[in-house]
Amino acid sequence: MHGFRGPFMEDSERARLLRKLDDCNLTDFQKDVLRATLDIPRGEVRTYKQIAEAVGHPKAYRAVGTALKKNPLAPQIPCHRVIKSNGELGSYSGDGGKKRKMELLSMEGSETHFAA
């Protein structure tokens, strides 16, 4: 779909999340960003720029961050797997902020060492 699909989730669970996402009051761009984010395999990360490219808007990496901030299905749609191009974590609007983002990535086995 967006080139990031991984075997980390049952197809039925993925389909359920996509149906819930379709019911959310978000723009098409925001839904595309969240769909691309859902395709990031557990234990891996992508940059805001990579997500922007995956959804066909290569210069819209800041808008990707805004779309992720509105993620109503976090952490099931894993916006915590999106980081800055320079290796920094970037923001996390969920409870616990950046500290929680780091914890989620560590629990998933991400091998990347992130800048503070």
Steps between C-alpha positions, in 0.01 A plus 500: 500500500755762612811284484550448875269206567649251741386173657459652846121492509225256412313598184170498692638744760638724227163496319320587825730798558456620143120488539526701822730747327252545215238603759725768652449868422833550321604632160596257223865607543489429875347157436765424237773592750349276766460211252867533403594509868301183563723330242822561699609161639550453871861570596554741211466874460444738210561872474236766455654557155471130406131502594446819297662334199297182550172692482607695191578835664880498537527854639215464749700352786384768744139427403575133571590601856173688532305201369674268747417737784131446417529119505185385684612135500843523662687285580314243287588718202864539603582867456779444755692322220551827311812702579691799364747457213789597730425209735323701767176358634278790407178565684254256652161636597395190690515472878859511620638699206847421366582276795204277415595503131847372591347232726266378223785480251718312750220254582461431129868425461599799292877485464544865411671724753317829508631847563334684786 
